Amino acid sequence: MSRFLTAALYQFVELPDFAALQAPLLAHCEAHGVKGTLLLAAEGINGTIAGLPEGVHAVLAYLRADPRLAKLEHKEAWAEQMPFYRMKVRLKREIVTMGVPEVHPALMAGEYVKPQDWNQLIHEPGVVLVDTRNDYEVSIGSFEGAINPHTGSFSELPGWVEREMAEGGKLAARDGKKPKVAMFCTGGIRCEKSTALLRSKGFEEVYHLEGGILKYLETVPEAQSSWQGECFVFDERVSVGHGLKPGGFTLCRSCRDPLSEEDRRSPLYELGVSCPHCHAKTSDEQKAGYRERQRQVELAEKRQAAHIGVRQPGA
């Protein structure tokens, strides 16, 4: 039976005193045996924590005791082993980095659309459907007809938006009117910020999927689904499908890209060392270092001990 509870949480909310929240929050987490990473910024809070259920719930209650965080939502998952080694509360300029200071999701985000209403919206004529995730995430699954901006990081999205707003672009005005846009991401945080970006640029009809892809896969029956493929997740599952069932992808420990069964059959794949995506990008010296790391991981597994050198998924 899984023993440890993991809670992924975020909320865009004005927190001008965020720096003063750091030390008390860290102390409360440590007092309850909770580990993970939480980010604090003037625009809100974001992160993932794990521990025994009573400890995690105590931290969530502590956060919600602040009236500004009373509506804080979280997503739960279970793990047999503690997924984190320590607790960190970090101060950031943004809880998800976009690099556009004038965008304030707490005040400017687009309109939520519930998972059960999402299919109707995205199949409306003229709706521009945008996947706000990074290229490696989109590569294993997305909604039918969605545009892939081919970004390597979320901070590249504003540049893509600017280019596509130009004449002939996917976000260009039509007959003098900006198009209706629907945006989505894994859990909701990136599409909340990206819809705020579009609203700051004069888009009036901007929508995003409430709860993200994960809530859609959990809520909408597969027979009625417009989702194709699997959804990349930032934890030990790597990918999930409908009903949030674990998918068939694993993670390359060198480049962090998701690997299909076909990728793992490639002669360029070596467990813990390389895959078809990164084999040509790393030197022989780097590969030798990765092999030693993998050897230490395997030795630790034989001793039934966690190897500190392995970066935890989503950490």
Secondary structure, 3 states (H helix, E strand, C coil): CCCEEEEEEEEECCCCCHHHHHHHHHHHHHHCCCEEEEEEECCEEEEEEEECHHHHHHHHHHHHCCHHHCCCEEEEEEECCCCCCCEEEEECCCCCCCCCCCCCHHHHCCEEECHHHHHHHHCCCCCEEEECCCHHHHCCEEECCCECCCCCCHHHHHHHHHHHHCCCCCCCCECCECCCEEEECCCCHHHHHHHHHHHHCCCCCEEEECCHHHHHHHHCCHHHCCEEECEECCCCCCEECHHHCECCCEECCCCCCEECHHHHHCCCCECCCECCCCHHHCCHHHHHHHHHHHHHHHHHHHCCCCCCCCCCCCC
